[in-house]
Amino acid sequence: MTADALLCLCRAGFEPELAAELTERAAEAGFAGYARTQRASGFVEFVCHDAAALDRALPFHQLIFARQKLLRLADLRELDPTDRIAPILAALEATTAEGPRSTFGELWVEHPDSDEGKPLAGLARAFANALRPALREAGWLSRQDDASRPRLHVVFVSGQHAMLTRSDTRDAAPWPLGIPRLRMHPDAPSRSALKLEEALLTLLDDGERKRLLRDGMRGADLGAAPGGWSWVLVRNGLHVTSVDNGPLRPHLLDSGKVEHVRADGFHWQPKAPLDWMVCDMVEQPRRVAERMATWMREGWCRHTIFNLKLPMKKRWDETRLCLDLFTAQAARPMTVRARQLFHDREEITVFATLR
Ligand SMILES: C[S@@+](CC[C@H](N)C(=O)[O-])C[C@H]1O[C@@H](n2cnc3c(N)ncnc32)[C@H](O)[C@@H]1O
């Protein structure tokens, strides 16, 4: 199939960070190309001669600011609102000139998560219902959803402009728009609980969630108040020491699995090694990265999830610097993954586990 660009979705406002990340990672992987984007659009195109090879060289789980990674097959502009289906079928047909015909396992019709993109949700839903039977009829889409085959995505940028893209389901976000739909539990002490839930869902795979989160494990939560992250850990079977000078929601303490320690999270350390440490302290990201590295280096925990609050300027440079500093100062073999989650605002979330 022909492909001329990667299309990555992101949080609106973070296009410069994603563009810088893609540019740097593509160069490191030996690809020439350039990022194209508009502020607040919620997406970045990375134009590259061999976009399919670049797509394989940049695994989705290594990208920090991309919510979704798609390979663009065609950029369809000036679409006629009375027939958007014919140009899509023609664009798909054109791809067979350079490669074998694929049958896609699923169709998703999406839009960027931006002020301009969100009003396109209704069009996307209606158009998916119209396009699906036409694709099946023409042999482009399997009769039943089939996750083992590539997925076809149509991303509307406006009513007249859509990008036809594909993803490998093993190398892409498993949610439309790259957004996991999590519901706030009525017992959760804060909305921040959703952040840790999303981190566990996104940054760990199924095997890791089973292996690394088990009943009776012990953890610490630095900057815990009012207790959302501690609550998520308790629901995963852990006993938690919640460190914060601020108050925790009383019902959290009633669980009998939480000990509240009023102390400075930058000085407190556990008496014995723990399985987990999580940290949501609002502080300079470098200071947090250094403290997290101390925990890993000293063996005070084996696994960690922490947030790095990003400054307003040079957020990609700061991200790179903090992650490099964390891995260098931890000085232990670790798996490290980082992502700007849907529930993250001006921040990213990092997972690290000792190997
Ligand atoms: C964003 S809130 C944490 C929300 C929490 N994760 C939740 O789910 O409810 C940040 C917390 O970090 C705490 N904090 C900031 N600096 C701290 C420090 N040096 N030591 C301990 N806690 C700190 C603040 O008191 C605040 O409660």
PDBQT file of the ligand as one rigid body, heavy atoms in Angstrom, charges set to zero:
ROOT
HETATM    1  C1  LIG A 401      -2.318  16.734  42.504  1.00  0.00    +0.000 C 
HETATM    2  S1  LIG A 401      -2.404  16.516  44.238  1.00  0.00    +0.000 S 
HETATM    3  C2  LIG A 401      -2.439  14.774  44.387  1.00  0.00    +0.000 C 
HETATM    4  C3  LIG A 401      -3.764  14.142  44.073  1.00  0.00    +0.000 C 
HETATM    5  C4  LIG A 401      -3.776  12.667  44.395  1.00  0.00    +0.000 C 
HETATM    6  N1  LIG A 401      -2.882  11.928  43.533  1.00  0.00    +0.000 N 
HETATM    7  C5  LIG A 401      -5.149  12.073  44.285  1.00  0.00    +0.000 C 
HETATM    8  O1  LIG A 401      -5.320  11.162  43.474  1.00  0.00    +0.000 OA
HETATM    9  O2  LIG A 401      -6.063  12.466  45.012  1.00  0.00    +0.000 OA
HETATM   10  C6  LIG A 401      -0.791  16.898  44.739  1.00  0.00    +0.000 C 
HETATM   11  C7  LIG A 401      -0.521  16.679  46.212  1.00  0.00    +0.000 C 
HETATM   12  O3  LIG A 401       0.884  16.722  46.392  1.00  0.00    +0.000 OA
HETATM   13  C8  LIG A 401       1.101  17.177  47.687  1.00  0.00    +0.000 C 
HETATM   14  N2  LIG A 401       2.495  17.614  47.817  1.00  0.00    +0.000 N 
HETATM   15  C9  LIG A 401       3.137  18.584  47.140  1.00  0.00    +0.000 A 
HETATM   16  N3  LIG A 401       4.430  18.664  47.574  1.00  0.00    +0.000 NA
HETATM   17  C10 LIG A 401       4.572  17.707  48.499  1.00  0.00    +0.000 A 
HETATM   18  C11 LIG A 401       5.650  17.264  49.290  1.00  0.00    +0.000 A 
HETATM   19  N4  LIG A 401       6.850  17.856  49.205  1.00  0.00    +0.000 N 
HETATM   20  N5  LIG A 401       5.453  16.242  50.150  1.00  0.00    +0.000 NA
HETATM   21  C12 LIG A 401       4.252  15.643  50.243  1.00  0.00    +0.000 A 
HETATM   22  N6  LIG A 401       3.194  16.017  49.518  1.00  0.00    +0.000 NA
HETATM   23  C13 LIG A 401       3.359  17.032  48.654  1.00  0.00    +0.000 A 
HETATM   24  C14 LIG A 401       0.071  18.279  47.887  1.00  0.00    +0.000 C 
HETATM   25  O4  LIG A 401      -0.192  18.465  49.274  1.00  0.00    +0.000 OA
HETATM   26  C15 LIG A 401      -1.136  17.698  47.130  1.00  0.00    +0.000 C 
HETATM   27  O5  LIG A 401      -2.024  17.069  48.029  1.00  0.00    +0.000 OA
ENDROOT
TORSDOF 0
